[in-house]
């Protein structure tokens, strides 16, 4: 049975679990090893059953526990050359260092993984698509702007975790210092609710059945605001939420099952 679960999601930490029943993959580990074990236990998964750890980019909210988890469970770590170079996770065994390239398929046992480039202020960040039998799932967060390349990769996915980081007005009028606001709003920052809603509509019109809005800012967004923005655009476009597509917001601190 295929499983796609956001374990935690937000500016404070991110981790995602993907499985086809034969291969178990963790994407990012922005939490401690003990917190990961606790999160996995909530979905009846033992960390010893993990086969690989994929890293989207080197920022700490995605890598906080990556080194500990790799060493503790002898997990191979897959990332781009740039991400590996930027990682600050301590020493991991040479045999567990694996490189991936944008647009090239990497087979991790029974799951085919394809990284795709994302515009973000990191060394060589990527999102991922996963082929699990006849189904495609996608993880697309930490995106400064939506690009044709990203859309080409994630279109046709049955399920997508899609960034909906901030409400533009909340960010502009909020307490963040101006340089940080500019960074978030830049083409290498984070995806707004507005752009997430437009992306969600495009995906649903091209066959996506389940979307979880993720990586919400704690200061510049609210789950109900992100949900309403996308819900309104979908319904205005004659998409029946709950029938044509399941729409939810990935929880910040506990698993969200797609």
Residue pairs with C-beta under 8 A, 6 or more apart in sequence:
1 20
1 21
2 19
2 20
2 21
2 132
2 133
2 135
2 137
3 17
3 18
3 19
3 20
3 21
3 43
3 257
4 16
4 17
4 18
4 130
4 137
4 159
4 161
4 257
4 258
5 16
5 17
5 18
5 43
5 255
5 256
5 257
5 258
6 15
6 16
6 161
6 212
6 214
6 250
6 251
6 255
6 256
6 258
7 15
7 16
7 17
7 31
7 36
7 39
7 40
7 43
7 255
8 14
8 15
8 30
8 31
8 35
8 39
8 251
8 252
8 253
8 254
8 255
9 16
9 141
9 161
9 212
9 214
9 215
9 216
9 250
9 251
9 252
9 256
10 61
10 214
10 215
10 216
10 217
10 218
10 250
10 252
10 253
11 61
11 165
11 215
11 216
11 217
11 218
11 219
12 30
12 61
12 218
12 252
12 253
13 30
13 31
13 61
13 64
14 28
14 30
14 61
14 62
14 141
14 214
14 215
15 26
15 27
15 28
15 29
15 30
15 31
15 36
15 39
16 26
16 27
16 28
16 139
16 161
17 24
17 25
17 26
17 27
17 40
17 43
17 45
17 255
18 24
18 25
18 27
18 111
18 130
18 132
18 137
19 25
19 45
20 110
20 111
20 132
20 133
22 109
22 110
23 51
23 52
23 108
23 109
23 110
23 111
24 45
24 49
24 50
24 51
25 50
25 51
25 52
25 53
25 54
25 108
25 111
25 113
25 130
26 36
26 50
26 52
26 53
26 54
26 69
26 75
27 53
27 54
27 55
27 56
27 128
27 139
28 54
28 55
28 56
28 62
28 63
28 66
29 36
29 53
29 62
29 63
29 64
29 65
29 66
29 69
30 60
30 61
30 62
30 63
30 64
30 65
31 39
31 64
31 65
32 64
32 65
32 68
33 47
33 65
33 68
33 69
33 72
35 65
36 47
36 65
36 69
37 47
39 254
39 255
40 46
40 47
42 254
42 255
43 255
43 257
47 69
47 72
47 73
48 73
50 69
50 73
50 75
51 75
51 76
51 108
51 109
52 75
52 76
52 77
52 78
52 98
52 108
53 66
53 69
53 70
53 75
53 76
53 77
53 78
54 77
54 78
54 79
54 100
54 113
54 128
55 62
55 63
55 66
55 77
55 78
55 79
55 83
55 87
56 62
56 83
56 118
56 125
56 126
56 127
56 128
56 139
56 141
56 142
57 83
57 86
57 120
57 122
57 123
57 124
57 125
57 126
57 142
58 83
58 86
58 87
58 88
58 122
58 123
59 122
59 142
60 88
62 142
63 87
63 88
63 89
66 77
66 87
66 89
67 87
67 89
67 90
67 91
67 92
68 89
68 90
69 75
70 76
70 77
70 89
70 92
70 93
70 96
71 90
71 92
71 93
74 93
74 96
75 96
76 95
76 96
76 97
76 98
77 84
77 92
77 96
77 97
77 98
78 98
78 99
78 100
78 106
78 108
78 113
79 87
79 98
79 99
79 100
80 99
80 100
80 101
80 102
80 115
80 123
80 124
80 125
80 126
81 99
81 124
82 122
82 123
82 124
83 122
83 123
83 124
83 125
83 126
84 97
84 99
85 123
86 122
86 123
86 124
98 106
100 106
100 113
100 115
100 126
101 115
102 115
102 116
102 117
102 126
103 114
103 115
103 116
103 117
104 114
104 115
105 112
105 113
105 114
106 112
106 113
106 114
106 115
107 113
110 132
111 130
111 131
111 132
112 130
112 131
113 128
113 129
113 130
113 131
114 128
114 129
114 130
114 131
114 153
115 126
115 127
115 128
116 126
116 127
116 128
116 129
116 149
116 150
116 153
116 154
117 124
117 125
117 126
117 149
117 150
118 125
118 126
118 127
118 140
118 142
118 143
118 144
118 150
119 143
119 144
119 145
119 147
119 187
119 188
120 142
120 143
120 144
120 188
120 189
120 190
121 144
121 183
121 186
121 188
121 189
122 142
125 142
127 138
127 139
127 140
127 141
127 142
127 143
127 150
127 153
127 154
128 138
128 139
129 136
129 137
129 138
129 139
129 153
129 154
129 157
130 136
130 137
130 138
130 139
135 158
135 159
136 156
136 157
136 158
137 157
137 158
137 159
137 160
137 258
138 153
138 154
138 157
138 159
138 160
138 161
139 160
139 161
140 150
140 154
140 160
140 161
140 162
140 163
141 161
141 162
141 163
141 165
141 191
141 214
141 215
142 163
142 190
142 215
143 150
143 163
143 190
143 191
144 186
144 187
144 188
144 189
144 190
144 191
145 187
145 191
145 195
146 191
146 195
146 198
146 199
151 199
151 202
154 160
154 203
155 202
155 203
155 206
155 207
156 206
156 207
156 208
157 203
157 208
158 207
158 208
158 209
158 210
159 208
159 209
159 210
159 211
159 212
159 258
160 203
160 208
160 210
160 211
160 212
161 211
161 212
161 214
161 250
161 258
162 191
162 196
162 199
162 200
162 203
162 211
162 212
162 213
162 214
163 190
163 191
163 196
163 213
163 214
163 215
164 191
164 192
164 193
164 196
164 197
164 213
164 214
164 215
164 216
164 221
164 226
164 229
164 230
164 249
165 184
165 190
165 191
165 192
165 193
165 196
165 215
165 216
165 217
165 220
165 221
166 184
166 190
166 192
166 193
166 216
166 217
166 220
166 221
167 192
167 193
167 220
167 221
167 222
167 225
167 226
167 229
168 185
168 192
168 193
168 194
170 219
170 220
170 221
170 225
171 181
171 184
171 185
171 217
171 220
172 181
174 181
174 219
174 220
175 219
176 184
176 219
176 220
183 189
184 190
184 217
184 220
185 192
190 215
190 217
191 199
193 221
193 225
193 226
193 229
193 230
194 229
196 213
196 226
196 229
196 230
197 229
197 230
197 232
197 233
197 234
198 233
200 208
200 211
200 213
200 230
200 233
200 234
200 245
200 247
201 230
201 233
201 234
201 237
201 239
203 211
204 211
204 234
204 239
204 244
204 245
205 237
205 239
208 245
209 244
209 245
209 246
210 245
210 246
210 258
211 230
211 245
211 246
211 247
211 248
212 248
212 249
212 250
212 256
212 258
213 226
213 227
213 230
213 247
213 248
213 249
213 250
214 249
214 250
215 250
216 222
216 223
216 226
216 249
216 250
216 252
218 252
223 249
226 249
227 247
227 248
227 249
230 247
231 241
231 247
234 241
234 245
234 247
235 241
239 245
241 247
246 258
248 256
248 258
249 256
250 256
